[in-house]
Amino acid sequence: MAAYNGSANSVLEMVKDVVSFLTDPANFDEGKEWALVSPVSAVEIDTVQEVILKGVGDGDDEIYIGLKIAAAAGGQVNLVLNGYAGYDAGLGWREQPGGVSQSVLPTLPLVEDTYMSYWVSANSSRVILVVEMSTQYESAYLGLMKPIAIENQYPYPLVVGGSYYEGGAWTDTGAGHSSFVCPGADANTSLRLRRPDGSWRVGKNQTLGDLCVWPTNVSPVNTLTVFDDVLTMENVIMYPFFLYENNPVGLVGQLDGIYWVGNRQDLATKDSIIYDGKVYKVFNNVHRRDNDSYFAIEWF
């Protein structure tokens, strides 16, 4: 388990730094670092502008995630996100086995040649990335969730989540520009889940989607936010983010290492919470500052 806070002046620089951090054996338990599958060498990232990484999970897993830098209009640069069930050197970044089936993928909408701070929280099964641009925070989740099932019932519970989807502008303040912890209601959203049959489900607002997130995609969302009328850093409330389906109905799993935050009035983005000896970093959902718009990631 590892965490890192860095800065970069371009999306390419950030991606190379994140890959370097994830593939460094010094940052993980022995044999638990991520492996760069494609390209073969990190120096080639400058040319291909895309990467595929493999995690080992508990040690015997093969967890494939992808990042691709794609230029968009107006100086925007999307960090496009994907996940796969395997790797074939003869196939392109989008065509890898078991990749996200929808043609429009989750992204982090960023801006080229601008200063960015970023935070990475990773273990051998998943990677959480938060990027700060000015006063907004774009976030991503790539890797396994914790399924509410035994392993042979849900052998590869892969999640790919961003804070927007391809085609959206980083300046957009609409409901669609929203983190994977609270996906919107558009035809495409920021969240994808690979189901046991290998199909990919799009996370949406509870009234319109088969896949939703608790507690943010429920109504009302302001559930039990205050237990103590004296608000301090120590009495914030953290709920796990659960993924649930409407068709069929039921909980399917929990996002790993990320929690919804209540009692947020005394919190600010980038604050730290210490609970049971563990540190969590607090962020908000893109530009939002509402009571239900804060989350915390494990900071090892």
ChimeraX attribute file (.defattr): number of C-alpha atoms within 10 A of each C-alpha:
attribute: neighborCount
match mode: 1-to-1
recipient: residues
	/A:1	16
	/A:2	19
	/A:3	20
	/A:4	16
	/A:5	13
	/A:6	13
	/A:7	15
	/A:8	17
	/A:9	14
	/A:10	16
	/A:11	22
	/A:12	20
	/A:13	14
	/A:14	18
	/A:15	21
	/A:16	19
	/A:17	15
	/A:18	18
	/A:19	19
	/A:20	15
	/A:21	20
	/A:22	29
	/A:23	18
	/A:24	13
	/A:25	15
	/A:26	13
	/A:27	18
	/A:28	19
	/A:29	12
	/A:30	9
	/A:31	12
	/A:32	22
	/A:33	25
	/A:34	28
	/A:35	20
	/A:36	19
	/A:37	18
	/A:38	20
	/A:39	17
	/A:40	12
	/A:41	9
	/A:42	15
	/A:43	10
	/A:44	13
	/A:45	20
	/A:46	12
	/A:47	8
	/A:48	12
	/A:49	17
	/A:50	22
	/A:51	22
	/A:52	22
	/A:53	22
	/A:54	25
	/A:55	26
	/A:56	19
	/A:57	18
	/A:58	11
	/A:59	12
	/A:60	8
	/A:61	14
	/A:62	19
	/A:63	25
	/A:64	30
	/A:65	27
	/A:66	24
	/A:67	21
	/A:68	22
	/A:69	21
	/A:70	16
	/A:71	15
	/A:72	17
	/A:73	8
	/A:74	9
	/A:75	11
	/A:76	18
	/A:77	24
	/A:78	27
	/A:79	26
	/A:80	21
	/A:81	26
	/A:82	26
	/A:83	29
	/A:84	26
	/A:85	17
	/A:86	14
	/A:87	23
	/A:88	12
	/A:89	10
	/A:90	8
	/A:91	10
	/A:92	10
	/A:93	21
	/A:94	18
	/A:95	14
	/A:96	21
	/A:97	16
	/A:98	17
	/A:99	22
	/A:100	27
	/A:101	16
	/A:102	13
	/A:103	8
	/A:104	15
	/A:105	23
	/A:106	29
	/A:107	32
	/A:108	30
	/A:109	28
	/A:110	26
	/A:111	23
	/A:112	17
	/A:113	15
	/A:114	12
	/A:115	14
	/A:116	19
	/A:117	16
	/A:118	19
	/A:119	21
	/A:120	22
	/A:121	24
	/A:122	29
	/A:123	25
	/A:124	25
	/A:125	26
	/A:126	26
	/A:127	22
	/A:128	22
	/A:129	21
	/A:130	23
	/A:131	24
	/A:132	19
	/A:133	17
	/A:134	11
	/A:135	10
	/A:136	17
	/A:137	23
	/A:138	27
	/A:139	29
	/A:140	25
	/A:141	29
	/A:142	25
	/A:143	30
	/A:144	26
	/A:145	23
	/A:146	18
	/A:147	21
	/A:148	16
	/A:149	12
	/A:150	8
	/A:151	11
	/A:152	8
	/A:153	11
	/A:154	18
	/A:155	14
	/A:156	21
	/A:157	21
	/A:158	28
	/A:159	24
	/A:160	29
	/A:161	30
	/A:162	32
	/A:163	29
	/A:164	33
	/A:165	26
	/A:166	21
	/A:167	15
	/A:168	17
	/A:169	20
	/A:170	20
	/A:171	13
	/A:172	13
	/A:173	12
	/A:174	9
	/A:175	14
	/A:176	21
	/A:177	28
	/A:178	27
	/A:179	28
	/A:180	27
	/A:181	32
	/A:182	28
	/A:183	31
	/A:184	27
	/A:185	19
	/A:186	17
	/A:187	12
	/A:188	22
	/A:189	30
	/A:190	33
	/A:191	32
	/A:192	28
	/A:193	23
	/A:194	24
	/A:195	16
	/A:196	14
	/A:197	9
	/A:198	17
	/A:199	13
	/A:200	20
	/A:201	20
	/A:202	24
	/A:203	31
	/A:204	26
	/A:205	20
	/A:206	21
	/A:207	12
	/A:208	14
	/A:209	20
	/A:210	17
	/A:211	26
	/A:212	29
	/A:213	25
	/A:214	20
	/A:215	21
	/A:216	22
	/A:217	24
	/A:218	15
	/A:219	12
	/A:220	8
	/A:221	14
	/A:222	14
	/A:223	12
	/A:224	9
	/A:225	16
	/A:226	16
	/A:227	12
	/A:228	11
	/A:229	8
	/A:230	9
	/A:231	15
	/A:232	13
	/A:233	16
	/A:234	10
	/A:235	18
	/A:236	20
	/A:237	17
	/A:238	18
	/A:239	14
	/A:240	17
	/A:241	21
	/A:242	23
	/A:243	24
	/A:244	21
	/A:245	18
	/A:246	14
	/A:247	9
	/A:248	9
	/A:249	10
	/A:250	12
	/A:251	18
	/A:252	18
	/A:253	20
	/A:254	20
	/A:255	20
	/A:256	23
	/A:257	21
	/A:258	23
	/A:259	23
	/A:260	24
	/A:261	22
	/A:262	24
	/A:263	24
	/A:264	26
	/A:265	14
	/A:266	13
	/A:267	19
	/A:268	14
	/A:269	18
	/A:270	14
	/A:271	13
	/A:272	19
	/A:273	21
	/A:274	13
	/A:275	13
	/A:276	6
	/A:277	7
	/A:278	11
	/A:279	15
	/A:280	22
	/A:281	20
	/A:282	23
	/A:283	27
	/A:284	26
	/A:285	23
	/A:286	24
	/A:287	17
	/A:288	15
	/A:289	15
	/A:290	12
	/A:291	15
	/A:292	22
	/A:293	22
	/A:294	25
	/A:295	23
	/A:296	24
	/A:297	25
	/A:298	23
	/A:299	22
	/A:300	14
